[in-house]
Amino acid sequence: MRESPVITVVGAGLAGAEATWSLVRLGLRVRLLEMRPVKMTPAHHTEGFAELVCSNSLGGEGPANAKGLLQAELRAAGSLIMEAAERFRVPAGAALAVDREQFSAYITQKISSHPNVEIVREEVTDIPEPVAVLATGPLTSDALAEALRRRLGENFLYFYDAAAPVILGETIDMEKCFRGGRFEQSPDYINCPMTEEEYRRFYEVLTQARQHTPHEWENLRFFEGCIPIEELARRGYLTPVFGPLRPVGIVDPRTGKEPFAVVQLRQEDREGRLWSLVGFQTGLRWPDQKKVVQSIPGLENAEIVRYGVMHRNTYLNAPKLIRETLELKDVSGVFVAGVLAGVEGYIESAATGFLAGLNAGRLALGLEPVVPPPESMLGALVRFLATAEPKNFQPMSANWGLVPAIESKMDKRAKREAMFHRGLAAFQSWLSQIQSLA
Ligand SMILES: Cc1cc2nc3c(=O)[nH]c(=O)nc-3n(C[C@H](O)[C@H](O)[C@H](O)COP(=O)(O)OP(=O)(O)OC[C@H]3O[C@@H](n4cnc5c(N)ncnc54)[C@H](O)[C@@H]3O)c2cc1C
């Protein structure tokens, strides 16, 4: 009998563990390369697989929650991460939180004892031969990061995430904001104008907001041109007005004049459901960030779907480099998952691990790679990765702005529940379709 092919998986974090599980369930053999404990990352403390490096929460649960939909999809797909999470969950209100040690120990044991998995504890320093899954995460070792830069283009691998908050378009009050560009620019931006009094109130909230305290290894340095909004405010009352909030060339059609200050919002996705605040990269704590954003006229009820961050993070420019199937465009047969592929969050990393493993396995078996439907959260997330604007690409987490909207008079919660059930049904039917074709 012919032996099944061996697929390489690099990294045994959230994404790599789930990718390995997808592969062994297809009956394939896996060579799983993990550098810990031979070489540790600055954030991991153990040699266990799927170590949760910070919070022990996998996000909000239930049908009104975007991460809840992704969890439900993973559960339907037979995910190892979800199996461990269910077994070792701890009470956490509406969130799915786990006992991190038992969670990681269970996953490590399930993978290590699987007869089709060979575990190699070593640092990988180059892109592996196909078929392979790369899942080395936000703290990818320097040698591998350098190899990725060489092979994929030095402008397309980032080591640092300086992201502005992203908000849901439907929560912007367009009675107070207007579309338009600066001078002759096309009217692609949404502008939130401020009077001097409104700016003064905004400045007060901004200067009182508390900052996230970075770890020493995050080595926070500000690059001029990418300075956090709170740092600009610290430099002087009017510094933001001469920077990202400058009103020059932006005329409010309601007054025919330039406002005192303007916050501009830039479209993040093709459909125009997600908008980021231009020049608002920030390291403020999340509750404080929300207060600052909601102190901007027109954004009083804005829903933040991705908070701003300033931290070390290794990720690829997904829309330039990766297909919806998570295969690298320029290196056939090599799939990418987790934070390296441009997602943010534990559950998002596991979910892309599931898909990258599935597609790597299908390729090895001579089957076509697949993509979940756009109504599902995983399908929406990988479509975002492949089609987002490459120029300002920032990692993305699961959120309702990614899936097609439901036009109806239902209230917000009922709409989200409808999106949840629609997404899960579409995902389940996709799963049975691919299983019957395999
Ligand atoms: C400090 C920090 C805190 C975070 N906190 C949260 C949080 O609270 N909640 C949340 O949802 N998300 C959080 N994230 C974001 C993200 O969800 C997690 O980092 C998540 O673990 C990413 O999953 P991953 O599989 O992509 O990477 P990881 O889980 O980090 O797995 C990558 C694995 O690859 C290994 N590796 C790296 N380079 C090599 C190499 N060259 N050769 C072999 N192995 C290698 C690493 O040792 C690691 O085991 C945090 C990120 C960081 C950096």
The ligand as a Gaussian input file, in Angstrom:
#p B3LYP/6-31G(d) Opt

LIG

0 1
 C        1.596000      39.587000      23.393000
 C        0.374000      39.177000      22.632000
 C       -0.829000      39.081000      23.299000
 C       -1.993000      38.690000      22.618000
 N       -3.157000      38.587000      23.307000
 C       -4.283000      38.157000      22.687000
 C       -5.503000      37.990000      23.419000
 O       -5.563000      38.236000      24.615000
 N       -6.590000      37.563000      22.750000
 C       -6.577000      37.242000      21.431000
 O       -7.601000      36.823000      20.883000
 N       -5.422000      37.402000      20.711000
 C       -4.286000      37.844000      21.290000
 N       -3.118000      38.019000      20.574000
 C       -3.141000      37.862000      19.106000
 C       -3.200000      36.405000      18.568000
 O       -4.520000      35.957000      18.637000
 C       -2.342000      35.415000      19.296000
 O       -1.020000      35.813000      19.179000
 C       -2.479000      33.958000      18.732000
 O       -1.746000      33.092000      19.541000
 C       -2.013000      33.865000      17.297000
 O       -2.080000      32.542000      16.846000
 P       -0.993000      32.005000      15.803000
 O       -1.234000      30.541000      15.652000
 O       -1.011000      32.853000      14.606000
 O        0.412000      32.261000      16.527000
 P        0.977000      31.592000      17.876000
 O       -0.118000      31.070000      18.705000
 O        1.926000      32.569000      18.455000
 O        1.784000      30.343000      17.314000
 C        2.944000      30.483000      16.535000
 C        3.902000      29.364000      16.892000
 O        4.976000      29.373000      15.958000
 C        6.202000      29.159000      16.653000
 N        7.283000      29.709000      15.824000
 C        7.564000      31.020000      15.556000
 N        8.606000      31.114000      14.687000
 C        8.985000      29.836000      14.409000
 C        9.990000      29.275000      13.573000
 N       10.806000      30.038000      12.839000
 N       10.134000      27.920000      13.525000
 C        9.303000      27.117000      14.255000
 N        8.316000      27.600000      15.071000
 C        8.146000      28.950000      15.128000
 C        5.985000      29.852000      17.983000
 O        6.830000      29.345000      18.976000
 C        4.513000      29.555000      18.268000
 O        4.339000      28.374000      18.991000
 C       -1.936000      38.408000      21.226000
 C       -0.715000      38.526000      20.557000
 C        0.427000      38.893000      21.249000
 C        1.719000      39.000000      20.514000

